[in-house]
Amino acid sequence: MKKNPANTTLRYSHTVPARTEELRVVREAVEREAVRFGFDPETAFRIALAVDEACANIIEHAYRDRMDSNFSVEIATDSNQFVITLYDSGTQFQPGRLPRLDIRQRARDHRQGGLGLHIINIVMDAVDYGTTSNSRNCLRLVKYLNGTH
């Protein structure tokens, strides 16, 4: 997993109870910091939506809705990148084990949900999964201000 460069500024750090009703705080912080960093309001909203989906996945899948758990959110920036890093101690995510998304089939089956990773990958410029040295799960979401790094 790529590390943040030395000239990175930490803009936000928060430990969040693993409950869906707490996600509003994260969305608002991400959107606020994205606008402050220079993204237009629509892009900031999309980034917040992607982070919300990632956090919801941590709550539902990593912690399996165990409400006594928590996860951490950090927002850091450098001159061109807006980086949201999520840390949790739940079940590790295995992206390679997911089936290929067939949107047409989902629509024919009238299935709801299950599009979070798709949204995250469309909105963000880079998505990295890994673990920390103390075995915490780490999800790093990057959006470049100028579209490229």
C-alpha positions in Angstrom: 0.0 0.0 0.0 1.3 3.4 -0.9 2.3 5.7 2.0 1.4 9.4 2.1 4.2 11.7 1.1 6.1 13.6 3.8 4.4 16.9 2.7 1.0 15.6 3.6 -1.4 17.6 5.8 -3.7 15.7 8.1 -7.1 17.5 7.9 -9.4 15.3 9.8 -9.1 12.2 12.1 -12.1 10.6 13.9 -13.0 7.3 15.5 -16.5 6.3 14.6 -18.8 3.9 16.3 -19.7 1.1 13.8 -23.4 2.2 13.5 -25.0 3.4 10.3 -26.6 6.4 12.1 -23.0 7.7 12.7 -22.2 7.9 9.0 -23.7 11.3 8.6 -20.8 12.8 10.6 -18.3 11.2 8.3 -20.2 12.3 5.1 -20.4 15.8 6.3 -16.7 15.9 7.3 -15.5 14.4 4.0 -17.7 16.8 1.9 -16.6 19.9 3.9 -12.9 19.0 3.7 -13.2 18.2 0.0 -14.7 21.6 -0.8 -12.1 23.3 1.4 -9.4 21.5 -0.6 -10.7 22.8 -3.8 -13.2 20.3 -5.3 -16.5 21.7 -6.6 -19.6 20.8 -4.5 -20.8 18.1 -6.8 -17.4 16.3 -6.8 -17.2 16.7 -3.0 -20.7 15.1 -2.7 -19.6 12.2 -4.9 -16.4 11.7 -2.8 -18.6 11.7 0.4 -20.9 9.2 -1.2 -18.0 6.8 -2.0 -16.7 7.1 1.5 -20.1 6.5 2.9 -20.4 3.3 0.9 -17.0 2.2 2.1 -17.9 2.9 5.8 -21.3 1.1 5.4 -19.4 -1.9 4.0 -17.1 -1.9 7.1 -20.2 -1.8 9.4 -22.1 -4.5 7.5 -19.4 -6.8 6.3 -16.2 -6.4 8.3 -18.1 -6.1 11.6 -21.3 -7.8 10.6 -23.3 -5.1 12.3 -21.6 -5.6 15.7 -22.5 -2.2 17.2 -19.8 -2.4 19.9 -17.1 -1.9 17.3 -15.6 1.2 15.8 -13.4 2.3 12.9 -11.2 5.3 12.2 -11.3 7.9 9.4 -8.4 10.1 8.4 -8.4 12.7 5.7 -5.0 13.9 4.5 -4.0 16.1 1.5 -0.9 17.2 -0.4 -0.8 19.6 -3.3 -2.9 17.5 -5.6 -4.4 14.5 -3.8 -7.2 14.2 -1.3 -6.8 10.9 0.6 -9.3 9.2 2.9 -8.0 6.3 4.9 -10.3 4.0 6.8 -9.0 1.6 9.5 -10.9 -1.2 11.1 -10.3 -4.4 13.0 -13.1 -6.5 11.4 -13.1 -9.3 8.9 -10.5 -8.6 6.2 -11.9 -7.7 2.8 -10.9 -9.9 -0.1 -11.7 -8.0 -3.3 -10.5 -10.8 -5.6 -13.3 -13.1 -4.2 -16.1 -10.9 -5.5 -18.0 -12.0 -8.5 -18.0 -9.7 -11.6 -20.7 -7.1 -11.4 -23.4 -7.5 -14.1 -25.6 -4.4 -13.8 -28.1 -5.6 -16.5 -28.7 -8.9 -14.6 -29.1 -7.0 -11.3 -31.7 -4.8 -13.0 -33.6 -7.8 -14.5 -33.6 -9.5 -11.0 -34.7 -6.2 -9.4 -31.9 -6.6 -6.9 -31.1 -3.7 -4.6 -27.8 -3.0 -2.9 -24.4 -4.4 -3.7 -23.2 -1.5 -5.8 -21.0 0.2 -3.2 -17.7 -1.0 -4.6 -18.8 -0.1 -8.1 -19.6 3.4 -6.9 -16.3 3.7 -5.0 -14.3 2.6 -8.0 -16.1 5.0 -10.4 -15.8 8.0 -8.1 -12.2 7.6 -6.7 -9.0 7.7 -8.7 -7.2 5.1 -6.7 -8.5 2.5 -4.2 -6.0 0.4 -2.2 -6.7 -2.3 0.4 -4.2 -3.7 2.8 -3.4 -4.2 6.5 -1.3 -2.2 8.9 1.6 -3.5 10.9 -0.8 -4.2 13.8 -3.1 -6.2 11.6 -5.8 -3.6 11.2 -7.6 -3.4 7.8 -6.7 -0.3 5.8 -8.7 1.1 2.9 -7.1 4.1 1.2 -9.2 6.2 -1.2 -7.6 8.8 -3.4 -9.1 11.6 -5.5 -6.7 13.9 -7.5 -7.6 17.5 -7.6 -6.3 18.0 -11.1 -7.6 14.6 -12.3 -4.2 12.9 -12.4 -1.2 12.5 -10.1 
